[in-house]
């Protein structure tokens, strides 16, 4: 009996020590691997479904918020459906553009829209500011992007915009996700993603008791450290040579090229310049900087290279800021916060400034 109690006490002490070490480790690691305090959400009262644009859109003339515990940013949508900067006195600073023809329009998903950041920190707004500072006056570049959309929705947005405006150019922000989401003739938001938007949340394994393993893996600093370690381990087994695209990525390559060609042809027929901008995931920038790219990341790099090569003979301009983003990340001592938000891989104002500068330096805005 005494022996049994002794082992019980030893087990209890060791268990308490183990839990204490885990708690302390989690606390310390959160300085390096921050996790969201809340689930990211929009205000569903300001989101409506548009049959014309085949996507959810924020209500025109609305002001709402997006937040996740690390940020709380305003979403100001002007009367024509464009995201606008907040004025110095809380007014819609882009109201002066209503009923005026924009010089350029940006179409894209959450990266171009500005997930988790103020409108003034999006690359479209930064382009406006940089050109205004250098040359004086605004070029009236307006942001029609919407989170959760893809190539099919971009095409619907283009059809909607070109009958209402006659811009000099259209900028399409192609994220890494987009490169493999043009594989069907009609790409729609999945029903699951539509429901998540309406429920004010993205799937994020918020309950430990519903799925302990996934909660630890996705919602704790220890889990994020494990993800990083596994990613680096896998990278050792990946060839860094130019990858031969497997059937899946070959299909991605063919479909996104066909989409770009159709899109640019439609614009060329209307004498509008088409500019496609690669918007790399922040994790891919980090992987390239530390030479730990995985097969998928290498395949996406090859697809982007193919799109850039094709632009030499097609009627579109392709801008890839990847090398500038990698240089920026290295120059800032490999700090995650130099290129993306604390808890996900969306761009922040710093990386968007690099993207904006790359677009301007390419001469595409002329």
C-alpha positions as CSV (number, residue, x, y, z in Angstrom):
1,X,0.0,0.0,0.0
2,X,2.8,2.4,1.0
3,X,4.7,1.5,-2.2
4,X,1.6,2.2,-4.3
5,X,1.1,5.6,-2.6
6,X,4.7,6.4,-3.2
7,X,4.5,5.7,-6.9
8,X,1.3,7.7,-7.1
9,X,2.9,10.7,-5.5
10,X,5.9,10.4,-7.8
11,X,3.6,10.2,-10.8
12,X,1.6,13.2,-9.5
13,X,4.7,15.3,-9.0
14,X,6.1,14.4,-12.4
15,X,2.8,15.1,-14.1
16,X,2.6,18.5,-12.4
17,X,6.2,19.3,-13.4
18,X,5.5,18.2,-17.0
19,X,2.3,20.4,-17.2
20,X,4.3,23.3,-15.7
21,X,7.1,23.0,-18.2
22,X,4.5,22.8,-21.1
23,X,2.7,26.0,-19.8
24,X,6.0,27.9,-19.4
25,X,7.2,26.7,-22.8
26,X,3.9,27.8,-24.4
27,X,4.2,31.2,-22.7
28,X,7.8,31.8,-23.8
29,X,7.2,30.5,-27.4
30,X,4.3,32.8,-27.9
31,X,6.8,35.7,-28.2
32,X,8.1,34.0,-31.3
33,X,5.0,32.1,-32.5
34,X,2.0,34.3,-31.6
35,X,-1.4,32.6,-31.9
36,X,-4.8,34.4,-32.4
37,X,-6.7,35.3,-29.3
38,X,-10.0,35.3,-31.2
39,X,-11.3,33.9,-34.5
40,X,-11.0,36.2,-37.4
41,X,-14.4,37.6,-38.5
42,X,-16.2,40.2,-40.5
43,X,-19.5,41.7,-39.6
44,X,-22.0,39.7,-41.5
45,X,-24.6,42.5,-41.3
46,X,-22.6,44.3,-43.9
47,X,-22.0,41.4,-46.3
48,X,-24.4,40.5,-49.1
49,X,-24.4,38.0,-51.9
50,X,-24.1,39.4,-55.4
51,X,-25.4,37.2,-58.2
52,X,-23.8,39.6,-60.7
53,X,-20.4,39.2,-59.2
54,X,-21.0,35.6,-58.1
55,X,-19.4,36.4,-54.7
56,X,-20.0,37.9,-51.3
57,X,-19.5,41.7,-51.3
58,X,-19.5,44.4,-48.6
59,X,-22.5,46.7,-48.9
60,X,-21.8,49.8,-50.9
61,X,-21.6,52.9,-48.7
62,X,-20.9,50.9,-45.6
63,X,-18.5,51.1,-42.7
64,X,-17.8,47.9,-40.7
65,X,-14.8,46.1,-39.0
66,X,-12.7,43.0,-39.2
67,X,-10.8,41.7,-36.2
68,X,-9.2,38.7,-34.6
69,X,-7.8,39.9,-31.3
70,X,-4.6,41.2,-32.7
71,X,-6.2,43.8,-34.9
72,X,-9.4,45.7,-35.3
73,X,-9.5,47.5,-38.6
74,X,-12.2,49.5,-40.3
75,X,-13.6,48.5,-43.7
76,X,-15.0,51.5,-45.5
77,X,-16.7,50.8,-48.8
78,X,-17.7,53.8,-50.9
79,X,-20.9,54.2,-52.8
80,X,-19.5,52.4,-55.8
81,X,-18.3,49.3,-54.0
82,X,-14.6,50.2,-53.7
83,X,-12.6,49.9,-50.5
84,X,-11.5,53.3,-49.3
85,X,-9.0,54.8,-47.0
86,X,-10.3,56.4,-43.8
87,X,-10.0,60.2,-43.9
88,X,-8.4,62.2,-41.2
89,X,-11.7,63.0,-39.7
90,X,-13.3,59.6,-40.2
91,X,-14.7,60.6,-43.6
92,X,-14.6,58.4,-46.7
93,X,-11.5,60.0,-48.3
94,X,-12.3,58.5,-51.7
95,X,-15.7,60.1,-51.9
96,X,-14.1,62.7,-54.3
97,X,-13.8,59.8,-56.8
98,X,-17.5,59.1,-57.1
99,X,-18.8,59.4,-60.6
100,X,-15.3,59.9,-61.9
101,X,-13.4,57.5,-64.1
102,X,-10.5,55.8,-62.3
103,X,-7.1,55.6,-64.0
104,X,-6.7,52.0,-62.7
105,X,-8.6,49.4,-60.8
106,X,-7.3,46.5,-58.6
107,X,-9.0,43.2,-58.6
108,X,-7.9,40.4,-56.2
109,X,-8.7,38.5,-53.0
110,X,-7.9,39.1,-49.3
111,X,-4.2,39.9,-50.0
112,X,-5.2,42.8,-52.4
113,X,-8.2,43.8,-50.3
114,X,-6.0,44.1,-47.2
115,X,-6.8,41.4,-44.7
116,X,-6.2,42.6,-41.2
117,X,-4.8,46.0,-42.2
118,X,-6.0,49.5,-42.8
119,X,-6.9,50.4,-46.4
120,X,-4.0,52.9,-46.4
121,X,-1.6,49.9,-46.0
122,X,-2.7,48.0,-49.1
123,X,-0.5,48.1,-52.1
124,X,-3.1,49.9,-54.2
125,X,-3.3,52.7,-51.7
126,X,0.5,52.9,-51.3
127,X,0.9,53.1,-55.1
128,X,-1.5,56.1,-55.0
129,X,0.5,57.7,-52.2
130,X,3.9,57.1,-53.8
131,X,2.9,58.5,-57.2
132,X,1.2,61.4,-55.6
133,X,4.3,62.3,-53.6
134,X,6.6,62.0,-56.6
135,X,4.5,63.6,-59.4
136,X,1.7,65.4,-57.6
137,X,-1.9,64.6,-57.9
138,X,-3.6,61.2,-57.7
139,X,-4.0,58.6,-60.4
140,X,-7.3,57.5,-58.8
141,X,-6.3,53.8,-58.5
142,X,-9.3,52.1,-56.8
143,X,-9.5,48.8,-54.9
144,X,-12.3,46.4,-55.9
145,X,-10.8,43.3,-54.3
146,X,-12.8,41.0,-52.1
147,X,-11.6,38.3,-49.6
148,X,-12.4,34.7,-50.5
149,X,-12.6,35.2,-54.3
150,X,-10.6,33.6,-57.1
151,X,-10.1,33.7,-60.9
152,X,-13.7,33.0,-61.7
153,X,-14.9,35.9,-59.5
154,X,-12.1,38.1,-60.9
155,X,-13.6,37.5,-64.4
156,X,-17.1,38.4,-63.2
157,X,-15.8,41.5,-61.5
158,X,-14.0,42.5,-64.7
159,X,-17.3,42.1,-66.7
160,X,-19.0,44.3,-64.2
161,X,-16.4,47.0,-64.1
162,X,-15.7,47.5,-67.8
163,X,-19.3,48.4,-68.6
164,X,-19.2,51.1,-65.9
165,X,-15.7,52.5,-66.3
166,X,-13.0,53.0,-68.8
167,X,-9.8,52.7,-66.9
168,X,-6.4,52.9,-68.5
169,X,-5.3,49.7,-66.8
170,X,-6.5,46.8,-64.6
171,X,-4.2,45.2,-61.9
172,X,-5.0,41.6,-61.0
173,X,-3.4,40.4,-57.8
174,X,-2.7,36.7,-58.3
175,X,-2.0,34.9,-55.0
176,X,-0.5,31.5,-54.7
177,X,-4.0,30.0,-54.1
178,X,-5.2,31.5,-57.4
179,X,-2.6,29.6,-59.4
180,X,-4.5,26.3,-58.8
181,X,-8.0,27.7,-58.6
182,X,-8.5,28.4,-62.3
183,X,-8.6,24.6,-63.0
184,X,-12.4,24.6,-63.5
185,X,-14.4,26.7,-65.9
186,X,-16.4,28.1,-63.1
187,X,-14.6,28.4,-59.8
188,X,-17.0,29.3,-57.0
189,X,-16.5,29.8,-53.3
190,X,-17.3,26.4,-51.7
191,X,-20.5,26.3,-49.7
192,X,-18.4,25.7,-46.6
193,X,-16.5,28.9,-47.1
194,X,-19.7,30.8,-47.8
195,X,-21.2,29.5,-44.5
196,X,-18.0,30.4,-42.6
197,X,-18.3,34.0,-43.8
198,X,-21.9,34.3,-42.7
199,X,-21.0,32.8,-39.3
200,X,-18.4,35.5,-38.9
201,X,-15.5,33.1,-38.7
202,X,-13.1,31.0,-40.6
203,X,-12.5,27.4,-39.5
204,X,-9.8,27.6,-36.8
205,X,-10.2,24.7,-34.4
206,X,-11.3,26.9,-31.6
207,X,-12.3,24.2,-29.1
208,X,-9.8,22.0,-27.4
209,X,-12.4,19.4,-26.5
210,X,-13.8,19.0,-30.0
211,X,-10.4,18.1,-31.5
212,X,-7.5,18.3,-29.1
213,X,-4.9,17.2,-31.6
214,X,-5.8,19.9,-34.2
215,X,-6.3,22.5,-31.5
216,X,-2.7,22.0,-30.2
217,X,-1.3,21.8,-33.8
218,X,-3.0,25.0,-35.1
219,X,-3.9,27.1,-32.0
220,X,-0.8,26.9,-29.7
221,X,2.7,28.2,-30.0
222,X,4.1,24.6,-29.5
223,X,2.0,23.4,-32.4
224,X,3.3,26.3,-34.6
225,X,6.8,25.4,-33.6
226,X,6.1,21.8,-34.6
227,X,4.7,22.9,-38.0
228,X,7.9,25.0,-38.6
229,X,10.2,22.0,-37.6
230,X,8.3,19.6,-39.9
231,X,8.4,22.0,-42.8
232,X,12.2,22.4,-42.5
233,X,12.6,18.7,-42.1
234,X,10.6,18.0,-45.3
235,X,12.6,20.6,-47.2
236,X,15.8,18.5,-46.8
237,X,14.2,15.9,-49.0
238,X,13.1,18.3,-51.7
239,X,15.3,18.9,-54.8
240,X,16.1,22.6,-55.2
241,X,16.6,22.2,-59.0
242,X,13.9,23.5,-61.3
243,X,11.0,21.1,-60.5
244,X,9.3,18.9,-63.2
245,X,5.7,19.8,-62.7
246,X,3.6,16.7,-61.7
247,X,0.2,16.2,-63.3
248,X,-1.6,18.3,-60.7
249,X,0.7,21.3,-61.0
250,X,0.9,20.9,-64.8
251,X,-2.9,21.3,-64.8
252,X,-2.6,24.4,-62.6
253,X,0.0,25.8,-65.0
254,X,-2.2,25.3,-68.1
255,X,-5.4,26.6,-66.5
256,X,-3.9,29.7,-65.0
257,X,-2.1,30.6,-68.2
258,X,-5.4,30.1,-70.1
259,X,-7.2,32.3,-67.6
260,X,-4.5,35.0,-68.0
261,X,-4.7,34.9,-71.7
262,X,-8.5,35.2,-71.8
263,X,-8.5,37.9,-69.3
264,X,-5.8,40.0,-71.0
265,X,-7.4,39.5,-74.4
266,X,-10.7,40.9,-73.1
267,X,-8.9,44.0,-71.8
268,X,-6.8,44.4,-75.0
269,X,-9.9,44.5,-77.1
270,X,-11.0,47.5,-75.0
271,X,-7.6,49.2,-75.1
272,X,-7.0,48.6,-71.4
273,X,-3.6,47.5,-70.2
274,X,-3.6,44.2,-68.2
275,X,-1.1,43.9,-65.3
276,X,-0.9,40.6,-63.4
277,X,1.0,40.8,-60.1
278,X,2.2,37.8,-58.2
279,X,1.3,38.1,-54.5
280,X,3.3,35.4,-52.8
281,X,2.3,33.9,-49.5
282,X,4.5,35.1,-46.7
283,X,5.5,31.6,-45.8
284,X,6.8,31.1,-49.3
285,X,8.9,34.3,-49.0
286,X,10.4,33.0,-45.8
287,X,11.1,29.5,-47.3
288,X,12.8,31.1,-50.3
289,X,14.9,33.3,-48.0
290,X,16.2,30.4,-45.9
291,X,16.4,27.9,-48.8
292,X,13.8,25.6,-47.4
293,X,11.2,25.5,-50.1
294,X,8.9,22.5,-50.4
295,X,7.8,20.8,-53.6
296,X,4.6,22.8,-53.7
297,X,6.4,26.1,-53.3
298,X,9.0,25.2,-55.9
299,X,6.2,24.2,-58.3
300,X,4.4,27.5,-57.7
301,X,7.6,29.4,-58.4
302,X,7.9,27.5,-61.7
303,X,4.3,28.3,-62.7
304,X,5.0,32.0,-61.9
305,X,8.2,31.9,-64.0
306,X,6.2,30.4,-66.9
307,X,3.6,33.2,-66.7
308,X,6.3,35.8,-66.7
309,X,8.0,34.2,-69.7
310,X,4.7,34.1,-71.6
311,X,4.1,37.8,-71.1
312,X,6.9,38.5,-73.6
313,X,4.6,37.3,-76.4
314,X,1.2,38.0,-74.9
315,X,-0.7,41.2,-74.3
316,X,-0.1,41.6,-70.6
317,X,2.5,42.7,-68.1
318,X,3.6,40.4,-65.4
319,X,5.2,41.7,-62.2
320,X,6.8,39.3,-59.7
321,X,8.0,41.1,-56.5
322,X,9.4,37.8,-54.9
323,X,13.1,38.6,-55.1
324,X,12.5,42.1,-53.6
325,X,10.4,40.6,-50.8
326,X,13.1,38.1,-50.0
327,X,15.7,40.8,-50.0
328,X,13.5,42.9,-47.8
329,X,13.0,40.0,-45.4
330,X,16.7,39.3,-45.2
331,X,17.6,43.0,-44.7
332,X,15.2,43.1,-41.8
333,X,17.1,40.3,-40.1
334,X,14.6,37.6,-41.0
335,X,11.9,39.1,-38.8
336,X,8.5,37.6,-39.6
337,X,6.8,40.9,-38.8
338,X,8.7,42.6,-41.6
339,X,6.6,40.9,-44.2
340,X,3.3,39.5,-42.7
341,X,0.8,39.7,-39.9
342,X,1.5,38.1,-36.5
343,X,-0.9,35.2,-36.8
344,X,-1.2,34.4,-40.5
345,X,0.7,34.8,-43.7
346,X,-1.2,37.8,-45.1
347,X,0.9,40.7,-46.1
348,X,1.3,43.8,-43.8
349,X,2.0,47.4,-44.8
350,X,5.8,46.8,-45.1
351,X,5.5,44.0,-47.6
352,X,2.8,45.8,-49.5
353,X,5.1,48.8,-49.8
354,X,7.7,46.5,-51.4
355,X,5.0,45.2,-53.8
356,X,3.9,48.7,-54.6
357,X,7.4,49.9,-55.3
358,X,8.1,46.8,-57.5
359,X,4.9,47.6,-59.6
360,X,5.9,51.2,-60.0
361,X,9.6,50.3,-60.8
362,X,8.4,47.9,-63.6
363,X,7.0,50.9,-65.5
364,X,3.6,49.1,-65.6
365,X,1.7,52.1,-64.3
366,X,2.8,54.4,-67.2
